[in-house]
Each structure stands twice: as structure tokens, then as C-alpha cells.
Amino acid sequence: MSYPTYPRDLPGLAYSQIRRPKHNVSVQAHQSGGEVRMSYWAEPLWEWDLTYEVLRSGFRNGRSYTELQQIEGLLHVTNGGNTGFQFHDDDDYQRFQTDLGATDGTTTAFDLVMYQGANPYIAGPYHIGFLDTTQPFNLYVDGSLVDISDPTYGYSLATGTPMKQQLVFNAAPPSGHALTADFQFLYYARFQADSLDLEKFMHQLWGLKKVTLTSLRY
């Protein structure tokens, strides 16, 4: 299945933008003042609030503009929040030398994952939505870069299923070696609402005060 991509690099995207990491924790208070807490999610979800000051539509100054139609069209294609799409977060889209695990002599498939935060607080691994296959992917074995056609560590990339992007070796590599990788990724997301408030303020010029996107699990 092919997933659409949320429009990127539209010039009317304004500041500020809001990024909202979310967890789901139940807190039950005792009469004594103590608490019982339980987290229901192994991995967080994210939300983004985006504002567009200008979305151009129509023919202006010798050029055709479809910024309004790109966002409105995606809403229709996905039936509002019914279907997911690929979303590029301009501030969180790549990882370098990310730990993918260690070889054990039998495993051939390793999930592509990311970690969040920085020392001393690093959380994860969390599954990425989609691998950005338009960008380079670098695999390292014990810190050394290997080629995709290497006779021992030859591999392919399985990217068809959201949240299950995998590095797949042609044959099980030898045991006891650390795997790391550089890659870029996209979030698996949907529209939070089933409608958009598109405001026309001038001929062929529109604004969108807020559109909220929320990440998905598969």
C-alpha cells in the first residue's frame, strides 16, 4: 500500500509551531495521599499544531499555485482523520549511528528505531513511521561502514508497513557484532479533525489558523 505525504516546504507556514509529546498514564489516589500510577503506552505519540498565514490558489504573476489544494486535497484523500499519511517533521527527521541491536548468528531482520532525548535522559527505542527512502541509508557493523552488497552483511530495506521499517540481511550475519545506522525518517500521522477552517482574506489568498496532526501506531 502506498501512503500519501503531507505537503512540505509550503512558504506560508508560520511560527510558532507546537510539538506535543504525549503519554497515557492512569493515576489513582488513595485516601492516605499515596498514588498508584500505570502507563498504558510503551511508546509515546506526538501531536503538531501548524499555522499557515498564506495558502495561494490560482494563477498569479505568470505562475500557477496549488498550496490550498494540496492541503485540502490531502484531507479529502484521507477522509479527514480516517487514513494515515507520511509527515516530515522539520525538527525531528534523522538519526546518526543509531543502535539497532547485536547480531546473534540467526536473526536476519532488525527493526529501524529511534531514541529520543540526550544524556542523561535517553528514551527508546521507538519505532519509526517510515524510512525516508529518498535519503541515504548507512549501515555500520562495529562502527565500520558496510556496503549494501557486502558478501557477509549484504542487506535490503523492508519499508512497506508503517511502524515496521526493517533492515533485512540476505543471510544471518555472524554473531556478536553491533549494528548501527544513519537514516532519515517520516512520521506516520493523520489529521486530528475531520475538517479544516480555511479562511479567504484576499483574492486567491487563504489562511489556515491551525491544523493539528497526530502520530499513529500501525
Accessible surface in RSA format (square Angstrom, percent):
REM  Atomic radii and reference values for relative SASA: ProtOr
REM  Chains: A
REM  Algorithm: Lee & Richards
REM  Probe-radius: 1.40
REM  Slices: 20
REM RES _ NUM      All-atoms   Total-Side   Main-Chain    Non-polar    All polar
REM                ABS   REL    ABS   REL    ABS   REL    ABS   REL    ABS   REL
RES MET A   1   170.38  88.2  96.92  64.1  73.46 174.9  87.69  74.6  82.68 109.5
RES SER A   2   104.30  88.1  77.90 104.0  26.41  60.8  51.50 109.7  52.81  74.0
RES TYR A   3    25.03  11.7  13.32   7.6  11.70  30.5   6.89   5.2  18.14  22.4
RES PRO A   4    42.54  31.0  29.47  26.9  13.07  47.5  41.23  34.0   1.31   8.1
RES THR A   5    63.25  45.0  42.75  43.3  20.50  48.9  29.00  38.9  34.25  51.8
RES TYR A   6     3.95   1.8   3.39   1.9   0.56   1.5   3.39   2.5   0.56   0.7
RES PRO A   7    20.11  14.7   4.95   4.5  15.16  55.1  13.95  11.5   6.16  38.3
RES ARG A   8   103.57  43.5  81.91  41.8  21.67  51.6  28.32  38.7  75.25  45.6
RES ASP A   9   122.93  86.1  84.60  84.2  38.33  90.6  41.65  98.0  81.28  81.1
RES LEU A  10    17.52   9.8   9.38   6.7   8.14  20.5   9.38   6.6   8.14  21.9
RES PRO A  11    94.67  69.0  56.52  51.5  38.15 138.7  69.07  57.0  25.60 159.1
RES GLY A  12    10.08  12.4   0.00   N/A  10.08  12.4   8.58  23.6   1.50   3.4
RES LEU A  13    51.73  28.8  33.53  24.0  18.20  45.8  33.53  23.5  18.20  49.0
RES ALA A  14     8.89   8.2   3.10   4.8   5.79  13.2   8.89  12.5   0.00   0.0
RES TYR A  15   196.75  91.9 163.66  93.1  33.09  86.1 118.55  89.1  78.20  96.4
RES SER A  16    86.75  73.3  66.54  88.8  20.21  46.5  40.50  86.2  46.24  64.8
RES GLN A  17    63.14  35.3  37.59  27.5  25.55  60.8  14.83  31.6  48.32  36.6
RES ILE A  18    84.33  48.0  79.87  59.5   4.46  10.8  83.33  60.0   1.00   2.7
RES ARG A  19    81.57  34.3  58.21  29.7  23.36  55.6  42.16  57.6  39.42  23.9
RES ARG A  20    83.45  35.0  81.92  41.8   1.53   3.6  40.87  55.9  42.58  25.8
RES PRO A  21    84.00  61.2  64.86  59.1  19.14  69.6  64.86  53.6  19.14 118.9
RES LYS A  22    73.58  35.9  69.63  42.7   3.96   9.4  35.08  31.6  38.50  41.0
RES HIS A  23   111.83  61.1  83.48  58.0  28.35  72.5  54.66  56.3  57.17  66.5
RES ASN A  24    57.50  39.7  54.59  52.8   2.91   7.0   6.50  15.6  51.00  49.3
RES VAL A  25    75.44  49.6  48.08  43.5  27.37  65.9  48.08  41.8  27.37  74.2
RES SER A  26    30.72  26.0  23.00  30.7   7.72  17.8  14.27  30.4  16.46  23.1
RES VAL A  27    79.57  52.4  49.51  44.8  30.06  72.4  49.51  43.0  30.06  81.5
RES GLN A  28   118.58  66.3 114.51  83.7   4.07   9.7  32.59  69.4  85.99  65.2
RES ALA A  29    84.07  77.3  50.46  77.9  33.61  76.5  50.46  71.1  33.61  89.0
RES HIS A  30    99.95  54.6  86.21  59.9  13.73  35.1  58.77  60.6  41.17  47.9
RES GLN A  31   198.49 111.0 154.41 112.8  44.08 105.0  66.12 140.7 132.37 100.4
RES SER A  32   106.13  89.7  59.42  79.3  46.71 107.6  58.95 125.5  47.18  66.1
RES GLY A  33    60.09  74.1   0.00   N/A  60.09  74.1  35.26  96.8  24.82  55.6
RES GLY A  34    35.93  44.3   0.00   N/A  35.93  44.3  33.48  91.9   2.46   5.5
RES GLU A  35    91.59  52.6  63.46  48.0  28.13  67.0   9.25  17.9  82.33  67.2
RES VAL A  36    76.01  50.0  71.51  64.7   4.50  10.8  74.68  64.9   1.33   3.6
RES ARG A  37   153.99  64.7 123.62  63.0  30.37  72.3  35.91  49.1 118.08  71.6
RES MET A  38   111.20  57.6 105.72  70.0   5.48  13.0  90.79  77.2  20.41  27.0
RES SER A  39    68.02  57.5  39.64  52.9  28.37  65.4  34.07  72.6  33.94  47.6
RES TYR A  40   128.52  60.0  96.13  54.7  32.39  84.3  72.49  54.5  56.03  69.1
RES TRP A  41    66.88  26.8  53.11  25.7  13.77  32.3  40.55  21.6  26.33  42.7
RES ALA A  42   105.33  96.8  63.73  98.3  41.60  94.6  74.78 105.3  30.55  80.9
RES GLU A  43    32.62  18.7  30.70  23.2   1.92   4.6  14.50  28.0  18.12  14.8
RES PRO A  44     8.02   5.8   4.83   4.4   3.18  11.6   4.83   4.0   3.18  19.8
RES LEU A  45    32.25  18.0  32.25  23.1   0.00   0.0  32.25  22.7   0.00   0.0
RES TRP A  46    15.03   6.0  15.03   7.3   0.00   0.0  13.38   7.1   1.65   2.7
RES GLU A  47    11.12   6.4  11.12   8.4   0.00   0.0   0.00   0.0  11.12   9.1
RES TRP A  48     8.30   3.3   8.30   4.0   0.00   0.0   8.30   4.4   0.00   0.0
RES ASP A  49    10.09   7.1   8.86   8.8   1.23   2.9   4.50  10.6   5.59   5.6
RES LEU A  50     8.52   4.7   8.52   6.1   0.00   0.0   8.52   6.0   0.00   0.0
RES THR A  51    40.97  29.1  40.97  41.5   0.00   0.0  25.45  34.2  15.52  23.5
RES TYR A  52     6.03   2.8   4.08   2.3   1.94   5.1   0.56   0.4   5.47   6.7
RES GLU A  53   116.62  67.0 102.39  77.5  14.22  33.9  32.97  63.8  83.64  68.3
RES VAL A  54    48.85  32.1  48.57  44.0   0.28   0.7  48.57  42.2   0.28   0.8
RES LEU A  55     0.07   0.0   0.07   0.1   0.00   0.0   0.07   0.1   0.00   0.0
RES ARG A  56    63.57  26.7  63.57  32.4   0.00   0.0  13.24  18.1  50.34  30.5
RES SER A  57    14.34  12.1  13.48  18.0   0.85   2.0   1.01   2.2  13.32  18.7
RES GLY A  58    26.73  33.0   0.00   N/A  26.73  33.0  25.70  70.5   1.03   2.3
RES PHE A  59   138.10  69.1 121.72  75.4  16.38  42.6 121.72  73.8  16.38  46.9
RES ARG A  60    71.11  29.9  66.13  33.7   4.99  11.9  11.30  15.4  59.81  36.2
RES ASN A  61   145.95 100.7 102.54  99.1  43.42 104.5  38.78  93.3 107.17 103.6
RES GLY A  62    59.05  72.8   0.00   N/A  59.05  72.8  27.07  74.3  31.98  71.6
RES ARG A  63   151.86  63.8 148.02  75.5   3.84   9.2  50.55  69.1 101.31  61.4
RES SER A  64    80.78  68.3  55.15  73.6  25.63  59.0  32.29  68.8  48.49  67.9
RES TYR A  65    25.75  12.0  21.37  12.2   4.38  11.4  10.14   7.6  15.61  19.2
RES THR A  66    67.83  48.2  64.65  65.5   3.18   7.6  47.80  64.2  20.03  30.3
RES GLU A  67    11.08   6.4  11.08   8.4   0.00   0.0   6.48  12.5   4.60   3.8
RES LEU A  68    11.91   6.6  11.91   8.5   0.00   0.0  11.91   8.4   0.00   0.0
RES GLN A  69    83.56  46.7  77.23  56.4   6.33  15.1  49.55 105.5  34.01  25.8
RES GLN A  70    78.56  43.9  65.05  47.5  13.51  32.2  32.13  68.4  46.43  35.2
RES ILE A  71     0.00   0.0   0.00   0.0   0.00   0.0   0.00   0.0   0.00   0.0
RES GLU A  72    59.01  33.9  59.01  44.6   0.00   0.0   7.45  14.4  51.56  42.1
RES GLY A  73    27.31  33.7   0.00   N/A  27.31  33.7  26.68  73.2   0.63   1.4
RES LEU A  74    12.34   6.9   7.58   5.4   4.76  12.0  10.17   7.1   2.17   5.8
RES LEU A  75    15.36   8.6  14.82  10.6   0.54   1.4  14.82  10.4   0.54   1.5
RES HIS A  76   115.91  63.3 101.75  70.7  14.16  36.2  79.08  81.5  36.83  42.9
RES VAL A  77   106.08  69.8  82.02  74.3  24.06  58.0  89.67  77.9  16.41  44.5
RES THR A  78     0.00   0.0   0.00   0.0   0.00   0.0   0.00   0.0   0.00   0.0
RES ASN A  79   102.02  70.4  82.94  80.2  19.08  45.9  25.42  61.2  76.60  74.0
RES GLY A  80     4.46   5.5   0.00   N/A   4.46   5.5   1.21   3.3   3.25   7.3
RES GLY A  81    14.33  17.7   0.00   N/A  14.33  17.7   5.07  13.9   9.26  20.7
RES ASN A  82   115.71  79.8  80.41  77.7  35.30  85.0  20.65  49.7  95.06  91.9
RES THR A  83    35.10  25.0  31.61  32.0   3.49   8.3  22.56  30.3  12.54  19.0
RES GLY A  84     3.61   4.5   0.00   N/A   3.61   4.5   0.00   0.0   3.61   8.1
RES PHE A  85     0.00   0.0   0.00   0.0   0.00   0.0   0.00   0.0   0.00   0.0
RES GLN A  86    34.76  19.4  34.76  25.4   0.00   0.0   0.63   1.3  34.13  25.9
RES PHE A  87    12.06   6.0  12.06   7.5   0.00   0.0  12.06   7.3   0.00   0.0
RES HIS A  88    17.65   9.6  10.19   7.1   7.46  19.1   7.75   8.0   9.90  11.5
RES ASP A  89     8.27   5.8   6.83   6.8   1.44   3.4   0.99   2.3   7.28   7.3
RES ASP A  90    80.02  56.1  62.57  62.3  17.45  41.3  27.44  64.6  52.58  52.4
RES ASP A  91   125.17  87.7  90.27  89.8  34.90  82.5  30.46  71.7  94.71  94.5
RES ASP A  92    16.86  11.8  13.13  13.1   3.73   8.8   9.83  23.1   7.03   7.0
RES TYR A  93    59.11  27.6  57.76  32.9   1.35   3.5  21.52  16.2  37.59  46.3
RES GLN A  94    58.86  32.9  50.71  37.1   8.15  19.4  10.05  21.4  48.81  37.0
RES ARG A  95    38.95  16.4  37.04  18.9   1.91   4.5  23.14  31.6  15.81   9.6
RES PHE A  96   139.72  69.9 118.05  73.1  21.67  56.4 118.05  71.6  21.67  62.0
RES GLN A  97    87.39  48.9  71.01  51.9  16.39  39.0  46.82  99.7  40.58  30.8
RES THR A  98     9.91   7.0   4.17   4.2   5.74  13.7   5.95   8.0   3.96   6.0
RES ASP A  99    72.60  50.9  69.30  69.0   3.29   7.8  24.77  58.3  47.83  47.7
RES LEU A 100    15.52   8.6   0.00   0.0  15.52  39.0   2.72   1.9  12.79  34.4
RES GLY A 101    29.52  36.4   0.00   N/A  29.52  36.4  27.99  76.8   1.53   3.4
RES ALA A 102    66.54  61.2  46.84  72.3  19.70  44.8  46.84  66.0  19.70  52.2
RES THR A 103     5.36   3.8   0.16   0.2   5.20  12.4   0.16   0.2   5.20   7.9
RES ASP A 104    76.44  53.5  58.08  57.8  18.36  43.4  32.67  76.9  43.77  43.6
RES GLY A 105    32.47  40.0   0.00   N/A  32.47  40.0  12.88  35.4  19.58  43.9
RES THR A 106   109.40  77.8  89.40  90.6  20.00  47.7  76.51 102.8  32.88  49.7
RES THR A 107    49.26  35.0  41.96  42.5   7.30  17.4  31.88  42.8  17.38  26.3
RES THR A 108    52.82  37.6  49.96  50.6   2.86   6.8  23.53  31.6  29.28  44.3
RES ALA A 109    38.17  35.1  25.28  39.0  12.89  29.3  25.28  35.6  12.89  34.1
RES PHE A 110    18.36   9.2  15.35   9.5   3.00   7.8  18.36  11.1   0.00   0.0
RES ASP A 111    46.88  32.8  38.02  37.8   8.86  20.9   9.28  21.8  37.60  37.5
RES LEU A 112     1.02   0.6   0.00   0.0   1.02   2.6   0.00   0.0   1.02   2.7
RES VAL A 113    11.88   7.8  11.88  10.8   0.00   0.0  11.88  10.3   0.00   0.0
RES MET A 114     2.68   1.4   2.68   1.8   0.00   0.0   2.68   2.3   0.00   0.0
RES TYR A 115    63.59  29.7  57.26  32.6   6.32  16.5  42.80  32.2  20.79  25.6
RES GLN A 116    37.96  21.2  35.60  26.0   2.36   5.6  15.37  32.7  22.59  17.1
RES GLY A 117    65.27  80.5   0.00   N/A  65.27  80.5  31.49  86.4  33.79  75.7
RES ALA A 118    71.65  65.9  60.77  93.8  10.88  24.8  63.86  89.9   7.79  20.6
RES ASN A 119   128.64  88.7 103.17  99.7  25.47  61.3  29.98  72.2  98.65  95.4
RES PRO A 120   112.15  81.7  82.60  75.3  29.55 107.4  87.56  72.3  24.59 152.8
RES TYR A 121   178.25  83.2 170.78  97.2   7.48  19.5 129.19  97.1  49.06  60.5
RES ILE A 122    94.21  53.6  59.27  44.2  34.94  84.2  59.88  43.1  34.33  93.2
RES ALA A 123    44.63  41.0  38.53  59.5   6.10  13.9  44.15  62.2   0.48   1.3
RES GLY A 124    35.11  43.3   0.00   N/A  35.11  43.3   1.77   4.9  33.34  74.7
RES PRO A 125    71.54  52.1  61.12  55.7  10.42  37.9  61.12  50.5  10.42  64.8
RES TYR A 126    22.25  10.4  22.25  12.7   0.00   0.0   9.19   6.9  13.06  16.1
RES HIS A 127    60.00  32.8  54.85  38.1   5.14  13.2  41.42  42.7  18.57  21.6
RES ILE A 128     1.27   0.7   0.10   0.1   1.18   2.8   0.96   0.7   0.32   0.9
RES GLY A 129     3.90   4.8   0.00   N/A   3.90   4.8   0.52   1.4   3.38   7.6
RES PHE A 130     9.80   4.9   9.80   6.1   0.00   0.0   9.80   5.9   0.00   0.0
RES LEU A 131     9.15   5.1   3.09   2.2   6.06  15.2   3.09   2.2   6.06  16.3
RES ASP A 132     9.44   6.6   7.51   7.5   1.93   4.6   0.77   1.8   8.67   8.6
RES THR A 133    94.07  66.9  62.51  63.4  31.56  75.2  36.70  49.3  57.37  86.7
RES THR A 134   112.16  79.8  77.87  78.9  34.29  81.7  80.06 107.5  32.10  48.5
RES GLN A 135    70.64  39.5  59.12  43.2  11.52  27.4   2.91   6.2  67.73  51.4
RES PRO A 136    98.38  71.7  80.78  73.6  17.60  64.0  92.16  76.1   6.22  38.7
RES PHE A 137    29.99  15.0   9.76   6.0  20.23  52.6   9.76   5.9  20.23  57.9
RES ASN A 138    49.23  33.9  47.95  46.3   1.28   3.1   1.36   3.3  47.87  46.3
RES LEU A 139     0.26   0.1   0.00   0.0   0.26   0.7   0.00   0.0   0.26   0.7
RES TYR A 140    33.26  15.5  33.26  18.9   0.00   0.0  14.11  10.6  19.15  23.6
RES VAL A 141    11.35   7.5   7.76   7.0   3.59   8.6   7.76   6.7   3.59   9.7
RES ASP A 142    81.94  57.4  52.17  51.9  29.77  70.4  35.40  83.3  46.54  46.4
RES GLY A 143    53.75  66.3   0.00   N/A  53.75  66.3  23.72  65.1  30.03  67.3
RES SER A 144    70.54  59.6  65.41  87.3   5.13  11.8  35.14  74.8  35.40  49.6
RES LEU A 145   112.16  62.5  83.63  59.8  28.53  71.7  83.63  58.7  28.53  76.8
RES VAL A 146    22.44  14.8  13.44  12.2   9.00  21.7  17.84  15.5   4.61  12.5
RES ASP A 147    86.06  60.3  75.63  75.3  10.43  24.7  35.96  84.6  50.10  50.0
RES ILE A 148    92.01  52.4  86.68  64.6   5.33  12.9  86.68  62.4   5.33  14.5
RES SER A 149    87.74  74.1  62.24  83.1  25.50  58.7  46.06  98.1  41.67  58.4
RES ASP A 150    40.22  28.2  32.99  32.8   7.23  17.1   4.19   9.9  36.03  35.9
RES PRO A 151   137.73 100.4  94.67  86.3  43.05 156.5 105.73  87.3  32.00 198.9
RES THR A 152    65.41  46.5  52.27  53.0  13.14  31.3  25.58  34.4  39.83  60.2
RES TYR A 153    25.23  11.8  25.22  14.3   0.02   0.0  19.99  15.0   5.24   6.5
RES GLY A 154     3.76   4.6   0.00   N/A   3.76   4.6   0.94   2.6   2.83   6.3
RES TYR A 155    14.84   6.9   8.69   4.9   6.15  16.0   0.54   0.4  14.30  17.6
RES SER A 156    57.01  48.2  55.85  74.5   1.17   2.7  38.51  82.0  18.50  25.9
RES LEU A 157    55.75  31.0  28.43  20.3  27.33  68.7  28.66  20.1  27.09  72.9
RES ALA A 158    43.83  40.3  35.03  54.1   8.80  20.0  43.77  61.6   0.06   0.2
RES THR A 159    42.27  30.1  29.37  29.8  12.90  30.7   4.11   5.5  38.16  57.7
RES GLY A 160    57.05  70.3   0.00   N/A  57.05  70.3  40.08 110.0  16.97  38.0
RES THR A 161    51.41  36.6  49.07  49.7   2.34   5.6  14.96  20.1  36.44  55.1
RES PRO A 162     1.40   1.0   0.95   0.9   0.45   1.6   0.95   0.8   0.45   2.8
RES MET A 163    36.89  19.1  30.39  20.1   6.50  15.5  27.47  23.4   9.42  12.5
RES LYS A 164   113.45  55.3 108.87  66.8   4.58  10.9  51.64  46.5  61.81  65.8
RES GLN A 165     2.50   1.4   0.18   0.1   2.32   5.5   0.00   0.0   2.50   1.9
RES GLN A 166    32.16  18.0  32.16  23.5   0.00   0.0   0.00   0.0  32.16  24.4
RES LEU A 167     0.00   0.0   0.00   0.0   0.00   0.0   0.00   0.0   0.00   0.0
RES VAL A 168    42.82  28.2  42.61  38.6   0.21   0.5  42.61  37.0   0.21   0.6
RES PHE A 169     5.46   2.7   0.18   0.1   5.28  13.7   0.18   0.1   5.28  15.1
RES ASN A 170   117.35  80.9  78.15  75.5  39.20  94.4  37.58  90.4  79.78  77.1
RES ALA A 171    65.28  60.0  57.82  89.2   7.46  17.0  63.02  88.7   2.27   6.0
RES ALA A 172    42.37  39.0  16.68  25.7  25.69  58.4  16.68  23.5  25.69  68.1
RES PRO A 173     1.39   1.0   0.16   0.1   1.23   4.5   0.99   0.8   0.40   2.5
RES PRO A 174    64.27  46.8  53.24  48.5  11.02  40.1  63.89  52.7   0.38   2.4
RES SER A 175    71.42  60.4  50.79  67.8  20.63  47.5  27.94  59.5  43.48  60.9
RES GLY A 176    61.98  76.4   0.00   N/A  61.98  76.4  32.87  90.2  29.11  65.2
RES HIS A 177    53.68  29.3  53.65  37.3   0.03   0.1  39.34  40.5  14.34  16.7
RES ALA A 178    49.70  45.7  46.65  72.0   3.06   7.0  46.78  65.9   2.92   7.7
RES LEU A 179     0.00   0.0   0.00   0.0   0.00   0.0   0.00   0.0   0.00   0.0
RES THR A 180    24.29  17.3  24.29  24.6   0.00   0.0  23.89  32.1   0.40   0.6
RES ALA A 181     0.00   0.0   0.00   0.0   0.00   0.0   0.00   0.0   0.00   0.0
RES ASP A 182    16.42  11.5  16.42  16.3   0.00   0.0   6.15  14.5  10.27  10.2
RES PHE A 183     4.55   2.3   0.41   0.3   4.14  10.8   2.71   1.6   1.85   5.3
RES GLN A 184    39.55  22.1  38.87  28.4   0.68   1.6   5.52  11.8  34.03  25.8
RES PHE A 185     1.60   0.8   0.73   0.5   0.87   2.3   0.73   0.4   0.87   2.5
RES LEU A 186    12.24   6.8  12.01   8.6   0.22   0.6  12.24   8.6   0.00   0.0
RES TYR A 187     9.35   4.4   9.27   5.3   0.08   0.2   9.35   7.0   0.00   0.0
RES TYR A 188    21.22   9.9  19.21  10.9   2.00   5.2   0.40   0.3  20.82  25.7
RES ALA A 189     0.00   0.0   0.00   0.0   0.00   0.0   0.00   0.0   0.00   0.0
RES ARG A 190    69.52  29.2  69.52  35.4   0.00   0.0   7.07   9.7  62.45  37.8
RES PHE A 191     1.83   0.9   1.83   1.1   0.00   0.0   1.83   1.1   0.00   0.0
RES GLN A 192    84.52  47.3  66.38  48.5  18.14  43.2  19.17  40.8  65.35  49.6
RES ALA A 193    55.82  51.3  47.03  72.6   8.79  20.0  53.57  75.4   2.25   5.9
RES ASP A 194   111.11  77.8  88.49  88.1  22.62  53.5  31.79  74.8  79.33  79.1
RES SER A 195    75.71  64.0  67.12  89.6   8.60  19.8  39.25  83.6  36.46  51.1
RES LEU A 196    29.77  16.6   4.97   3.6  24.80  62.3   7.42   5.2  22.35  60.2
RES ASP A 197   120.57  84.5 110.71 110.2   9.86  23.3  37.36  87.9  83.21  83.0
RES LEU A 198    40.90  22.8  16.13  11.5  24.77  62.3  16.35  11.5  24.55  66.1
RES GLU A 199    86.11  49.4  81.52  61.7   4.59  10.9  36.34  70.3  49.77  40.6
RES LYS A 200   112.10  54.7  84.66  51.9  27.44  65.3  39.39  35.5  72.71  77.4
RES PHE A 201    95.76  47.9  62.37  38.6  33.40  86.9  72.07  43.7  23.69  67.8
RES MET A 202   115.40  59.8 104.09  68.9  11.31  26.9  89.35  76.0  26.05  34.5
RES HIS A 203   125.78  68.7 117.19  81.5   8.59  22.0  90.79  93.6  34.98  40.7
RES GLN A 204    39.63  22.2  36.67  26.8   2.96   7.0  11.77  25.1  27.86  21.1
RES LEU A 205    20.49  11.4  20.49  14.7   0.00   0.0  20.49  14.4   0.00   0.0
RES TRP A 206    62.29  25.0  62.29  30.1   0.00   0.0  58.17  31.0   4.12   6.7
RES GLY A 207     9.48  11.7   0.00   N/A   9.48  11.7   9.48  26.0   0.00   0.0
RES LEU A 208     0.69   0.4   0.18   0.1   0.51   1.3   0.19   0.1   0.50   1.4
RES LYS A 209   152.61  74.5 143.54  88.1   9.07  21.6  92.33  83.1  60.28  64.2
RES LYS A 210   124.91  60.9 106.18  65.2  18.72  44.6  56.29  50.7  68.61  73.1
RES VAL A 211     5.32   3.5   2.30   2.1   3.02   7.3   5.32   4.6   0.00   0.0
RES THR A 212    16.95  12.1  10.41  10.6   6.54  15.6   6.85   9.2  10.10  15.3
RES LEU A 213     0.00   0.0   0.00   0.0   0.00   0.0   0.00   0.0   0.00   0.0
RES THR A 214    11.77   8.4  11.77  11.9   0.00   0.0   3.75   5.0   8.02  12.1
RES SER A 215     7.84   6.6   5.52   7.4   2.32   5.3   4.88  10.4   2.96   4.1
RES LEU A 216    40.01  22.3  35.54  25.4   4.47  11.2  36.91  25.9   3.10   8.3
RES ARG A 217    96.83  40.7  75.91  38.7  20.92  49.8  58.15  79.5  38.68  23.4
RES TYR A 218   157.55  73.6  96.20  54.7  61.36 159.7  79.16  59.5  78.40  96.6
END  Absolute sums over single chains surface
CHAIN  1 A    12231.8       9335.0       2896.8       6520.5       5711.3
END  Absolute sums over all chains
TOTAL         12231.8       9335.0       2896.8       6520.5       5711.3
